[in-house]
Amino acid sequence: MEKTVDVLLGSLLETTLRLEQVVGVKDSEPDEWLSLLDEREDVISQIQQYELNSESLSSTQKQQLEQIYETNKRLAPLIDGRKQGVQQQLNNVQRSKLAMNTYNEAGPNGYGAFFDRKK
């Protein structure tokens, strides 16, 4: 049992560090994030089956969990920052689309000039 938990914790730490690297890349794809997050979720569910408590963990396992925790604390703001950036881009696109639709609607025009209608 100890060896399996060690392997699972090592896998979780490795996946967490890979996720941190991928999120740290400026133009990385969120689809990559999702695959790594799914992989992490699978490993966590396997670890949870062992019903571990702090007394049953070795010092090495506790250090791995601490490192995973610290990495997660650094990851959350990075992911939130990227999410806000994407949301801002989406808002800008929607505003541009709304402005284009406002001026492209059928209405009176005269030889290339347009007449602005208040709404």
C-alpha positions as CSV (number, residue, x, y, z in Angstrom):
1,M,0.0,0.0,0.0
2,E,2.8,2.5,0.9
3,K,4.4,2.1,-2.5
4,T,1.1,2.7,-4.4
5,V,0.4,5.8,-2.4
6,D,4.0,7.0,-3.0
7,V,3.5,6.4,-6.8
8,L,0.2,8.2,-6.8
9,L,1.5,11.2,-4.8
10,G,4.5,11.4,-7.1
11,S,2.2,11.3,-10.1
12,L,0.0,14.0,-8.6
13,L,3.0,16.2,-7.9
14,E,4.4,15.7,-11.5
15,T,1.0,16.6,-13.0
16,T,0.6,19.6,-10.8
17,L,4.1,20.9,-11.8
18,R,3.3,20.3,-15.5
19,L,0.0,22.2,-15.1
20,E,2.0,25.1,-13.6
21,Q,4.4,25.2,-16.5
22,V,1.6,25.1,-19.1
23,V,-0.4,27.8,-17.4
24,G,2.7,29.9,-17.1
25,V,3.1,30.0,-20.9
26,K,1.5,33.2,-22.1
27,D,-0.4,31.8,-25.1
28,S,-1.1,28.3,-23.9
29,E,-4.4,26.6,-24.8
30,P,-6.9,26.1,-22.1
31,D,-7.6,22.7,-23.6
32,E,-4.2,21.6,-22.4
33,W,-5.1,22.8,-18.9
34,L,-8.3,20.8,-19.0
35,S,-6.5,17.6,-19.9
36,L,-4.0,18.1,-17.1
37,L,-6.8,19.0,-14.6
38,D,-8.7,15.8,-15.6
39,E,-5.5,13.8,-15.1
40,R,-5.0,15.4,-11.7
41,E,-8.7,14.7,-10.7
42,D,-8.2,11.0,-11.6
43,V,-5.1,10.7,-9.5
44,I,-6.8,12.5,-6.5
45,S,-9.8,10.2,-6.7
46,Q,-7.4,7.2,-6.6
47,I,-5.6,8.6,-3.6
48,Q,-8.9,9.3,-1.8
49,Q,-9.7,5.5,-2.0
50,Y,-7.0,4.9,0.5
51,E,-8.6,7.1,3.2
52,L,-5.3,8.5,4.4
53,N,-4.8,10.4,7.6
54,S,-1.8,12.4,8.7
55,E,-0.5,9.7,11.0
56,S,-0.3,7.1,8.2
57,L,1.8,9.4,5.9
58,S,5.6,9.3,5.9
59,S,7.6,12.4,6.1
60,T,8.3,12.2,2.3
61,Q,4.7,11.9,1.5
62,K,3.9,14.9,3.7
63,Q,6.6,16.9,1.9
64,Q,5.1,16.0,-1.4
65,L,1.6,17.0,-0.2
66,E,3.0,20.3,1.0
67,Q,4.7,21.0,-2.3
68,I,1.5,20.2,-4.2
69,Y,-0.4,22.6,-1.9
70,E,2.1,25.4,-2.4
71,T,2.0,24.9,-6.2
72,N,-1.8,25.0,-6.1
73,K,-1.7,28.3,-4.2
74,R,0.5,29.7,-7.0
75,L,-1.7,28.3,-9.7
76,A,-5.0,29.7,-8.6
77,P,-4.1,33.4,-9.2
78,L,-2.5,32.5,-12.6
79,I,-5.6,30.7,-13.8
80,D,-7.9,33.5,-12.5
81,G,-5.7,36.1,-14.3
82,R,-5.9,34.3,-17.6
83,K,-9.6,33.8,-17.2
84,Q,-10.1,37.5,-16.6
85,G,-8.0,38.3,-19.7
86,V,-10.1,36.0,-21.8
87,Q,-13.3,37.5,-20.4
88,Q,-12.1,41.0,-21.2
89,Q,-11.3,40.0,-24.8
90,L,-14.8,38.5,-25.1
91,N,-16.3,41.7,-23.8
92,N,-14.4,43.8,-26.3
93,V,-15.5,41.5,-29.2
94,Q,-19.1,41.8,-28.1
95,R,-18.9,45.6,-27.9
96,S,-17.3,45.7,-31.3
97,K,-20.0,43.4,-32.7
98,L,-22.7,45.5,-31.2
99,A,-21.2,48.7,-32.7
100,M,-20.9,47.1,-36.1
101,N,-24.5,45.9,-36.0
102,T,-25.7,49.3,-35.0
103,Y,-24.2,51.0,-38.1
104,N,-24.7,48.2,-40.5
105,E,-28.5,48.0,-40.1
106,A,-30.6,48.9,-43.1
107,G,-31.5,52.5,-43.1
108,P,-31.4,55.6,-45.1
109,N,-28.0,56.4,-46.6
110,G,-26.9,58.8,-49.2
111,Y,-24.0,58.0,-51.6
112,G,-21.6,56.5,-49.1
113,A,-22.6,58.7,-46.1
114,F,-24.7,57.3,-43.3
115,F,-27.3,58.9,-41.2
116,D,-26.9,58.1,-37.5
117,R,-30.1,57.1,-35.8
118,K,-30.3,57.5,-32.1
119,K,-31.6,54.5,-30.2
